[in-house]
C-alpha cells in the first residue's frame, strides 16, 4: 500500500456514500486521510455518521484500485488536485458546509482571485440575454476589476459568459459535471481548450464518471461556492440557474438577477427571483459595484502613505496590510499577521468604529 498522502486523499474521496461532510468528520477524528484507512473497524464504527455500511466501504480495497487509476490519470494530464485542508483550496468554497474534500483543476487562473462572480442562465439564451451578459463582462474589464468569471460550460448563457470573458481578457473557470477526461457538451471542446490558457476547468468528479443529469445539479454547488456572488442573466421559471441561485443564497452569498419583459419565457425566472426578494435587481456594472461595495480600480486615486494616529501597533499592522494588499478576507489578514481569528476580528471591529475600514460581503475588509 502506498504511503503518498495524495493517494489516500483520493481514496477517501472515492468511498461510496462518503461525501464532503462525512469525509471531514473522519479526518477530524483520525487526523489524516492515511489514518482513516488504518483506523480499526470498531473505532470507525464509533465515529458519528459512520455506521457499519460506511465502515465496510472504508475497508474495501476497491477504493485503492480507483485511487491508483486516478493518480495515473492526473500525472499523465498534469492535473492539480486541491484538497480542502490545503492552502491552495478555494477559500470561498472551503466555507460551504457541503464542499467536496477534493477538486481536480487544470488551468492557469487563481481560484482565490480578489473578486469572483458566477454567471448562470438558461441554455436557450436570447439575443437580449447575450447582450446584457457581454455588457456586464465588458464593464468589469473596462473598469479594471480584478475578477474571475465562473460558469458551467453548458449551452446558452454559460458558454457565452466564458466566451465574453476571454474576449475581454478576464480569466474564466468552467465547472464540470463529470471528470476532466471529457468535455460535455462535446461541441464546447474548443472553447474548453481555449479556457485552459485563459482560466481553467474544475471538477469534483474523477475521470471515468458517466454523464448523468444529477451530477450537473451537484456541480451547481461548486459554481455557487467559488463565488462572492451569483448572477442570473436569463432563466425560465424552472432550471439549473435557479438551483444555483438557491444554493448561493443558502451559503449566504449575494444573488443578483437581470429583469426582463413579463411576456418572455426566459425572463420569468429572473423576475420571480426579484419579486420574491431572492435576488437583487441589477441593470449593469454600476449596480453590481454599488451592491458589492466594489470600487472600479481605474477610478481609484494613487495611494499615498497613510498617517495612523491614535492606533495601537497591532491596528497599524492591519492598516498597513490593507493599504498594500487591497481587499482581504479575514482569514488572509489573520494569516499575514500570524494572529488568531478572534483577535483579528476584534481589531477589525475597532477600526470599523474609527471609520478607517469597511466590511464587504463574505467577511472581506478594505480601507475606506
matplotlib code that plots the C-alpha trace (Angstrom):
import matplotlib.pyplot as plt

x = [0.0, 1.4, 2.4, 1.9, -0.7, -2.3, -3.1, -5.1, -6.8, -8.0, -9.1, -11.0, -12.9, -13.9, -15.5, -19.2, -21.6, -18.9, -19.4, -17.6, -19.4, -18.6, -15.1, -14.3, -15.8, -13.5, -10.5, -11.4, -11.4, -8.4, -6.1, -5.3, -6.6, -4.0, -5.1, -8.7, -7.8, -5.5, -8.2, -9.6, -13.0, -14.5, -13.1, -14.6, -18.0, -17.8, -17.3, -20.6, -22.2, -20.1, -22.1, -21.5, -22.1, -19.6, -17.0, -17.2, -16.8, -13.7, -12.1, -13.0, -9.8, -11.7, -11.2, -7.4, -7.7, -9.7, -7.2, -4.3, -6.1, -6.8, -3.2, -2.0, -4.6, -3.7, 0.0, -0.4, -2.5, -0.8, -4.0, -3.7, -5.5, -6.8, -7.5, -9.8, -7.3, -4.6, -3.8, -4.5, -8.1, -10.6, -11.1, -14.7, -15.7, -14.0, -16.6, -19.5, -20.8, -21.2, -18.0, -16.1, -12.8, -11.1, -11.2, -9.5, -8.2, -6.4, -5.7, -3.7, -6.2, -6.3, -9.4, -8.8, -9.0, -9.8, -13.3, -15.2, -18.6, -20.7, -22.8, -25.5, -28.7, -30.8, -29.5, -31.9, -30.2, -31.8, -30.1, -31.2, -29.5, -26.3, -26.2, -26.6, -24.1, -21.5, -22.2, -21.6, -18.4, -17.2, -17.9, -15.8, -12.9, -13.2, -13.3, -10.3, -11.8, -9.6, -12.3, -12.7, -15.8, -17.2, -19.9, -20.8, -19.7, -23.3, -25.2, -26.6, -25.7, -22.9, -20.7, -21.5, -20.2, -17.0, -16.5, -17.2, -14.7, -12.0, -12.9, -12.4, -9.3, -10.9, -10.0, -12.8, -13.4, -15.7, -17.1, -17.9, -20.5, -18.1, -14.3, -11.6, -11.2, -14.0, -16.0, -19.8, -21.3, -18.6, -19.5, -17.7, -14.4, -12.6, -13.9, -12.7, -9.3, -9.0, -10.1, -7.1, -5.0, -7.4, -8.7, -9.3, -11.6, -12.6, -14.4, -15.1, -15.7, -12.9, -12.1, -14.4, -17.5, -20.6, -22.6, -25.5, -28.1, -28.0, -24.2, -24.9, -27.2, -24.4, -21.8, -24.0, -22.9, -19.3, -20.4, -22.1, -19.5, -16.5, -18.0, -18.8, -22.0, -24.1, -25.7, -28.7, -28.9, -31.9, -34.0, -37.4, -39.4, -37.5, -33.9, -30.4, -29.7, -32.4, -31.0, -27.6, -29.1, -30.8, -27.6, -25.7, -28.4, -28.0, -24.3, -25.1, -23.7, -25.1, -27.6, -28.4, -30.8, -31.4, -35.1, -36.8, -40.2, -43.0, -44.2, -40.8, -40.4, -36.7, -37.3, -39.8, -37.3, -35.3, -38.4, -39.6, -36.3, -36.5, -40.2, -39.8, -36.8, -34.5, -32.2, -31.2, -32.2, -29.3, -29.2, -25.5, -22.0, -22.8, -25.4, -23.1, -20.3, -22.7, -24.3, -21.0, -19.1, -16.6, -14.6, -13.5, -9.7, -9.3, -11.2, -9.1, -6.7, -3.0, -2.2, -0.3, 1.2, -1.5, -0.9, -2.2, -2.9, -4.2, -3.8, -2.3, 0.7, -1.5, -4.1, -1.3, -0.3, -3.8, -4.0, -0.6, -1.6, -4.9, -3.2, -0.6, -2.9, -6.3, -9.4, -8.7, -10.6, -10.4, -8.6, -6.0, -5.4, -5.1, -2.6, -0.4, -0.4, 0.0, -2.8, -5.8, -9.0, -10.8, -8.1, -8.1, -11.9, -11.7, -9.1, -11.2, -14.2, -12.3, -11.0, -14.6, -15.7, -13.0, -14.3, -10.9, -12.0, -15.3, -16.5, -17.8, -20.0, -18.2, -16.1, -13.9, -12.3, -10.8, -9.7, -12.3]
y = [0.0, 3.4, 6.0, 9.0, 11.2, 12.2, 8.6, 8.3, 11.7, 10.4, 7.1, 8.9, 10.9, 7.7, 5.8, 5.2, 7.2, 9.3, 12.9, 16.1, 16.3, 12.7, 12.9, 15.9, 14.2, 11.2, 13.5, 15.4, 12.1, 10.4, 13.3, 12.4, 10.7, 7.9, 7.3, 6.9, 3.7, 2.4, 3.0, -0.2, -1.3, -1.0, 2.5, 3.7, 2.4, 4.9, 7.9, 9.9, 9.3, 6.2, 3.1, -0.5, 0.2, 3.1, 1.3, -1.6, 0.8, 2.3, -1.2, -2.2, -2.4, -1.3, 2.4, 1.9, 0.5, 3.6, 5.9, 4.2, 4.7, 8.3, 9.0, 7.8, 10.0, 13.2, 12.6, 12.0, 15.1, 17.4, 17.9, 19.7, 18.1, 20.6, 19.1, 21.1, 21.3, 22.7, 26.4, 26.2, 25.0, 27.8, 29.7, 30.7, 27.1, 25.9, 27.8, 25.9, 23.0, 20.6, 21.4, 18.5, 17.4, 17.1, 19.2, 18.4, 21.5, 22.3, 25.9, 29.0, 31.2, 31.7, 30.3, 32.7, 35.8, 39.1, 39.1, 36.1, 36.1, 33.2, 33.9, 31.4, 31.3, 29.4, 27.0, 28.8, 32.2, 35.0, 37.9, 40.1, 37.7, 37.5, 41.3, 42.0, 39.3, 40.9, 44.4, 43.2, 41.5, 44.3, 46.7, 44.6, 44.8, 48.5, 49.4, 47.2, 44.9, 42.0, 39.4, 35.8, 34.7, 31.2, 29.3, 25.7, 25.4, 24.5, 25.7, 29.2, 31.8, 29.7, 29.2, 32.8, 34.1, 32.1, 33.4, 37.0, 36.8, 35.6, 38.2, 40.9, 39.3, 38.2, 34.8, 32.3, 28.9, 26.2, 23.8, 20.4, 17.8, 15.0, 14.3, 16.1, 13.3, 14.6, 17.7, 17.8, 19.0, 18.0, 21.0, 23.1, 21.3, 24.1, 26.7, 24.5, 24.2, 28.0, 28.4, 26.3, 29.3, 32.0, 30.4, 26.7, 23.8, 22.4, 19.2, 17.3, 14.1, 11.6, 10.5, 7.9, 9.5, 8.9, 11.8, 11.8, 14.6, 14.6, 15.3, 18.6, 19.6, 18.6, 20.7, 23.8, 23.9, 24.4, 27.2, 29.0, 28.2, 29.5, 33.0, 36.1, 36.5, 34.6, 36.5, 35.0, 36.6, 34.7, 31.8, 30.2, 29.5, 26.3, 25.4, 24.9, 28.6, 28.9, 25.9, 27.6, 30.8, 29.0, 27.2, 30.6, 32.0, 29.1, 29.9, 33.5, 34.7, 37.6, 36.7, 39.1, 38.9, 40.9, 41.8, 41.1, 41.5, 39.8, 38.1, 36.4, 32.8, 33.2, 36.3, 34.7, 33.1, 36.3, 38.3, 35.8, 35.9, 39.6, 39.7, 37.1, 39.1, 36.1, 38.2, 41.9, 43.5, 44.8, 46.5, 46.8, 47.0, 50.1, 48.3, 45.3, 47.7, 49.5, 46.5, 44.6, 47.7, 47.2, 50.3, 50.3, 50.4, 52.9, 55.4, 54.9, 57.7, 57.0, 55.6, 57.8, 56.9, 57.0, 58.6, 56.4, 58.5, 57.1, 53.5, 50.6, 48.9, 45.9, 48.2, 49.9, 46.5, 45.7, 49.1, 48.6, 45.2, 46.5, 49.5, 47.3, 44.4, 45.9, 43.9, 40.9, 38.1, 38.0, 34.6, 36.2, 39.0, 36.5, 34.5, 37.5, 38.8, 35.4, 36.1, 34.1, 34.9, 36.1, 38.7, 39.9, 40.2, 42.5, 44.7, 45.0, 45.9, 48.7, 50.0, 50.0, 52.0, 54.5, 54.7, 53.7, 50.4, 48.9, 45.4, 43.8, 40.7, 37.5, 38.9, 40.9, 44.1, 47.2, 50.7, 53.5]
z = [0.0, -1.0, 1.6, -0.6, 1.2, -2.1, -2.7, 0.5, -0.1, -3.5, -1.9, 0.8, -1.8, -3.7, -0.8, -1.8, 0.3, 1.9, 0.8, 2.0, 5.3, 6.5, 5.0, 7.1, 10.1, 9.5, 9.2, 12.3, 14.3, 12.8, 11.9, 8.2, 5.1, 5.6, 9.2, 8.1, 6.4, 9.2, 11.8, 13.3, 12.2, 15.7, 16.0, 12.7, 13.9, 16.9, 14.7, 14.3, 11.0, 10.2, 10.7, 9.6, 5.9, 5.7, 7.8, 5.4, 2.5, 4.1, 4.4, 0.9, -1.2, -4.3, -3.4, -3.7, -7.1, -8.2, -6.5, -8.3, -11.6, -10.8, -9.8, -13.2, -15.0, -13.1, -13.5, -17.3, -17.8, -15.3, -13.3, -9.9, -7.0, -4.5, -1.0, 1.3, 4.1, 1.9, 1.4, -2.4, -1.9, -2.9, 0.3, -0.5, -1.2, 2.0, 4.0, 2.4, 4.6, 1.7, -0.1, -1.6, 0.0, -3.4, -6.5, -9.8, -11.6, -14.8, -15.8, -15.0, -13.1, -9.4, -7.8, -5.0, -7.1, -5.3, -6.7, -8.2, -9.8, -11.2, -14.2, -15.0, -17.1, -19.5, -22.1, -24.6, -24.4, -26.3, -28.0, -25.1, -22.6, -24.6, -24.9, -21.2, -20.4, -22.6, -21.4, -17.8, -18.5, -20.7, -17.9, -15.5, -17.9, -18.7, -15.0, -14.3, -11.7, -10.6, -11.2, -12.1, -14.0, -13.2, -15.1, -16.1, -19.8, -20.7, -23.7, -23.7, -21.1, -19.5, -22.6, -23.7, -20.4, -20.9, -24.4, -23.4, -20.5, -22.8, -25.4, -22.8, -21.3, -18.0, -16.6, -16.6, -14.9, -16.2, -13.5, -15.0, -14.0, -14.8, -14.8, -16.7, -19.1, -21.3, -22.3, -22.3, -24.5, -27.0, -29.1, -26.5, -26.6, -28.5, -26.0, -23.1, -24.7, -25.1, -21.5, -20.3, -21.4, -20.0, -16.8, -16.5, -15.7, -12.4, -11.3, -8.2, -10.2, -11.0, -14.6, -16.0, -14.4, -16.6, -18.0, -15.6, -15.1, -11.3, -11.5, -13.1, -10.2, -7.8, -9.7, -9.2, -5.6, -6.8, -9.2, -6.3, -3.7, -5.7, -6.0, -4.0, -5.9, -8.4, -11.3, -13.1, -16.6, -18.0, -16.7, -17.2, -14.1, -13.5, -14.3, -13.2, -12.9, -10.3, -8.4, -8.4, -7.1, -4.3, -3.3, -3.4, -1.1, 1.3, 1.5, 2.4, -0.9, -2.8, -5.6, -8.5, -11.4, -14.5, -15.1, -18.4, -20.1, -18.4, -21.6, -22.2, -21.0, -20.2, -18.1, -15.8, -13.5, -13.0, -12.5, -9.9, -8.0, -7.8, -7.0, -4.2, -2.9, -3.5, -5.7, -6.0, -9.3, -11.3, -14.7, -15.2, -13.8, -11.7, -9.8, -9.1, -7.9, -5.6, -4.1, -3.7, -2.5, -5.3, -6.4, -10.1, -9.9, -12.8, -10.7, -7.5, -6.8, -6.4, -3.0, -0.6, 2.8, 5.4, 8.8, 11.6, 14.7, 17.9, 16.8, 18.6, 17.0, 16.1, 14.5, 12.5, 11.2, 10.0, 8.2, 6.6, 5.2, 3.8, 2.3, 0.5, -0.4, -1.0, -0.2, 2.0, 3.7, 7.5, 7.3, 5.0, 7.4, 10.3, 8.3, 7.4, 10.9, 12.4, 14.9, 15.9, 14.0, 17.2, 17.9, 14.3, 14.4, 17.4, 15.7, 12.6, 14.6, 16.4, 13.0, 11.7, 14.7, 13.9, 10.3, 8.9, 7.2, 5.9, 5.6, 2.4, 1.8, 2.7, 5.5, 3.2, 4.5, 2.8, 3.7, 3.4]

ax = plt.figure().add_subplot(projection="3d")
ax.plot(x, y, z, "-o")
ax.set_aspect("equal")
plt.show()
